[in-house]
Amino acid sequence: MTSMRLSGIKIGRRAALALALVTATSGFAFAQQTLKFGLAMPLTGGQASYGNDQVKAAQWAVEEINKAGGINGKKFEMVVLDTQADPQVGIQAVNRLISVDKVPAFITAWSGVVKAVAPIANDNKIVELSIGANAPDISKLGDYVYTTFPLADVDIRAVAEYSAKDMGKKKAAVLFINNETGIGSAEVYRDTFVKAGGQVVAYEAYDQKATDFTGPLLKIRASNPEIIHLQGLVSESPQVIAQARQLGITVPITSYSGIYNPKLIEQLGAAAEGVIATSLAPGASDSPAVKAYVDRWMKEAGRPPNGLPYTQYLYDAPYLVAAIFTSLDKKGVPLTGENVRKEMLAIKTFDLPLTGKVTFADDHTVNKPVYLVEVKGGKWTSKAVVNNK
């Protein structure tokens, strides 16, 4: 059998041919390398209308990053698993992302899920990015849990202060779902409204499986508030508002980004008039990039996305992860959870396509302007921008 020498090492002819083939196609082989991250979102269940739109937005971003060359020529891949917005299902999904797919970082949302999977992220030293959840204590879940989405003490505080100071409301009622999404945020609203000089005259919770909200709404009506803050989920919030109006409660109702979607208006019709929601991202009228993004939704889906600001954050999330991966890859540093965390904190500030700059603070929080939107004339319209300091 013939042989050849390479740098003083004698190798067989077949091995030499294989080496020559690899060398000639090294560019192709390099391009086929894949760098993965995870995305755990509700694809089924009561929150699927939100979750699927957020996944679609993230998929668009991954496709665009790969079209632009990926991660230094390497393929960028997003592994998507279903959480059903259920903590136990979320735990199963994240365990698989870490143990089977070996991702160094994953994205998830919904406060109950974010909290449930945090110990897994910390124990395995894998970065968990919470994008869309707003429970205030998310900032205290451990060294490997970070948020790019401002927590309730940003937008809920802003709408509470606006209600008391700018709208001049003196008496508020708070109605909230009795779970991780509602409890902490309701407390933020209550405490902020009181601090701003108002009085909370009713503070009512409802069960997360409830379909009839008459009991707490009658208590709220009896307290005669000037404004109501609702902290619920997209699945039941329209029904809560509809029942409130049916009971003759006509005062303004505020809420967070969870109700900011076209379906609320479709479901409620005239009952949606005057509803105020927060948004933590610019709208189409605020940014040409967001306008182009919404136009794409109209062209490809025939509608705006459910929860526009949430989908904007999910669109931006792969760009943030890609920036970290690109930096580590250029340095020849392995993509481990520990290295991803270190590099993320070293870069610290990321300028993202739709939501703008985000800076990771030492206390695991981020801050953004709060956009208030109101239903007027059957559509969501801009009401005010509150800049938090």
N, C-alpha and C positions, 0 to 999 in steps of 0.2 A: 504494500500500500504506500503510495506516495505521501510525502509530508512536506511541511514548510516551517520556517522559523519566524517567530515574531518576538522581537526584543529579547532574543536569546532563549526563548521557550519553544521547544519542538512540539507542534500539534499536528494531528492527522488532517488529511485532505478534506474530509467531510466537515470537520470542525472549522477548518479554514474557510470553506465555502459558506458555512452558516455565519461565521463572523463577518465575511465580506458582505453578505446579504443584509445583516443587521446594520452594518456601517453605512451601506448605501441607502438604507431606508430609515436611518435614525431620526430624521425629521418627522416621518410618519409615525414612528413608534412614540416619539415624544408627544406628538399631538394627541395620541390616543390615551394618554394618562388621564385619570379622572380624580378630581378633588371634590369630596362630598360634604354636604351639610344636611341637617334634618329640618323638616317642617311638620309639626304635629298640630293639626287643626280639625275642627268638626266638619266632616264631609257628609255625615248623616245625622239624623236627630233634629231636635227643635231649633238648633242654631245653624243648621247647614246652609241656609240661604246667605248668611254672613260668611261662614267658613269657606264655602266654595268660591265665592267672589274674591276673597282674600288670597286663596291659593292661586286662582287664575292670574291675579295681579303679580304675585311672586313668580309664577311661571313665565309671564311676559318678560320680566326683568332677567331671569336666567337665560332665556333665549337670546335676548339682546346682548348680554355679556358674552355669550359664546360666539355670536355672530361677529363681535368686535375682537375676537381672538382668545376668549376665555381667560384663564389664569396663566399668563405668560405662555400662551399657546396650548395649555392643557385644558381639558374639558371640565367645566364647572357643572356639577350635578346636584340636584335637590331631591332628597328622598322624602316623599310625602306619606304620612300615615294619619289615620282617622282617630280623633279623641272623643267624638260625639259631645264635646264640651263636658264630659263626665270625668271626674278625677281618677276613678279606677281604670277606665279605658285609657286615659292619658298615661297612667303609670305603665300599662302594658306597652303602649306605643313607644314611650321614651326608652324603656328597657330594651326594646328591639333595636331602636336607632343606635343605642350605645353598644350593645353586645353583638348584634348581627351586622349592622351596617357600618359600625366603627366610626361614627361621625365625631369630630372634635368639638362641634357646636351644633345646637339646634334652636329653632324658633318655635314658640308656642304662645297661646293666649287663653283668655278666660281665667279669671282670678282663681277659681277653685282648682283648675288644672295646673296653673303656674305654681301654686303653693304645694300641691300634692307631689309634683315631680321634682321640686327643688332639692330634697334630700338625695335623690338619685344623681342629680347633676353635681352636687357638692361631693358626694362620696366617690364618684368616678372622676372628678376633676374635669368635667365637660362643661363648656360654657352654655348656659341657658339664657336666651334672649327673649324676654317677655315683650311682646309687641301687640298691644291692644287691650291688655288687662290694666285695671286702674286701682285695685285695692291698695290703700296707703302702705300697708306693711310688706308689700312686695320688695321694698328697698332694704328689708332686713332679713331676707331669706338665705343669706350666705355669700361666701366669696365668689361663687361661680354663677350667681344669678344677677342679671342686669336687665334694665328696661331701656328701650329707646322711646317708649310711649310715656308721656307725663302721667303721673299718678293722680288720684282724686284730689289731692291737696293743691293741685294746679287748676284744673278746669272747674271742679265743684266749688272750690273756694272763690273762683272768679265769678261764677254765676250767682253765688250766694251774696257776695259783696255788691254785684251789679243790681240784684233784686232790691237790696236794702238801700243802697246809696243812690243809684241812678234812677231806679224805678220808684223809689220812695215808699216801698212796701214796709209796713210795720209789723204785720202778723203773718207768719208763714206756717204751713203744715207740711210735714215730711212723710211720704209714703214710700216704703222700700221693701224689696224682696229679702226674705230672711235667709240669705246665703252670703258667700264671700264677696259677691259683686255688690250687694246692697248695704250690708251692715256698716263697713268702714266708711264708705262714701256718704251715707246718711249722717253719720257722726260728724264728718267734715262740714257738711252743709249746715247742720244744726249749730255747731259751735261757731262757725264763721258768721252766720246770720245774726246770732245773739251778740257776738263781739262787734258787729257793725251797727248795733243799736236796735235790732229787731227782737221780736218775741216769737218763739216757736210754740204755737197754741195746740198743736197735735203732732204726735210722733208715733206712727203706726206701721207695723210690719205685716206682711202677708206671706203665707207659705209658698214655697217655690213650685208646688204642684197645684196651687189654687187656680180655679177658673171663674170663681165668683168673688168679687171684691166689694160687695155691698156693705158688709160689716164695717171694715175700716173706713170706707168712704162716707158712711153715715156719721161715724164719729168725727171725721174731718169736717163734714158739712155743719155739724152742730157746733164746732169750734169757731166757725165764721172767719176763716183765714182770708187774707187779701191775695195770697199767692200760694201755690202748691208746688213742692219739688217732688218729682217721681224718680226713684232710682230702681229701675227694673231691667228686664231683659227684652230684647226685640220681640220675642215670641208672645209675651203677654201685655206689653205696654200699650199697644193700641186698644186692647179690650179694657184695660184699666181706665184709659182716657174716655173711651166711649161710655162706660158705665158712670163715670163721674158726670159727664154731660147729661146723661139720661136722668140722673138724680138732681138735676138743676144746679150743679156746681159750674159756675161760669167764669170763675177767676182764672187768671193766667196760670198755665202749668209749665214748669221748666223741667228739663232733664239733661242727661249727658249725651255723648255721641251715639249711644245705643239706639236712640229713636230717630237719628238723623238719616233717614232713607226714604226713597219715594213711596215705598209700600205703606208707610204710615198715612200718607195723604190719600192713597188709593183706598185704604181700608176705612178711614174715618170720614172722608169727604169734608163737609163743612165743620164737623166737630174738631178737625185738626187746626182750624184757624186760631192764631194766637199762641200756639205751642212754641216754646223756645227751647233750643237745644244748643249744646256746646259742640265745637269742633276744634281739634288741635292741629289742624292743617289748613293751609290756604285753599280757597275755592277757585272755581274756574274764572271768576271775575278778578281774582287776586293775582293769578299767575298764568302766563302763556303756556307753560309746561303742563299745568293742571288742566287747562282748557283742552289742549291736544290729547291729554290722557282721557278726559271725559268724552271727547269726540270719538276716540277709538272705541270706547265702550258702546256708544250709541251706534257706531257702524257695525261692530262685531256682535254685539248682544242685543241691540235694539232698545237699550235702556241704560240709565245711569247705574253704577254699581250700588249694591246694598251696603250702606255704611261707607260712603265715599272716603272720609278721612282714614278709616281703618285700612281700606284697600291701598291708600296712598302709602301708609307706613309699611304695609306688606310688600308693595312694589319696591320700596327703597331698601328693604331689609337685605335682599341678596347683594345689592351694591355695597352695603356696609361689610357683609361677610367677605365678598370678593376683594375688597380693599385690604382686609386683614390677611387673607390667603395670599394675595399677590405680593404683599410686603414680605411675608415669611418665606414664600417660595423663592423670591429674588435673593434672599439671604441664605438660602439652602437650609433653613431651619425646619425640622419636622412639624407637620400639622397635628400637634397634640392639643388637647384642651388647655393644658397649662400654658403652652406657647401662644395659643390663640388669645387667651385672657391677657397675657403680658403684652402682646403686640397691640391689642385693642386699647389697653390703658395707656400704652406709650404713644399711639397715634392720637387718642383722646377725642379729637374733634373731626367729624366726618361731614362733608358737604354733599347732601343727598339730592337726587333729582327733583322730587316732588314736595318733600317736607322741609327742605333746607338744611341748615346746619344743626347738628346734634353734638353735644359735648357730654361725655360721661363724667359726672361729678364723683368725688370721693365717697359720697354717701349713697351711691347707687341710684341716684335720681337724675332726671333731666328736666329742663324747663323750656317751655315754648309759649308763644303768644296764644291766647284763647280767642277763637272766633265764635261769636254768638250768632245763631241763625234763627229766623222766625218764619212760621208758615203764614204767608199773606197772599190772598188771591189764589189760593190753591197751589202754591209752590213755595219752596224754601228760598228765603231772601236774606241777605246780609243785614245784621242788626247793629253789631258793634264789634270792636276788637279790643280786648283787654290785655295789656302787656304786663306780665308778672315780673317781679324783680326778685 
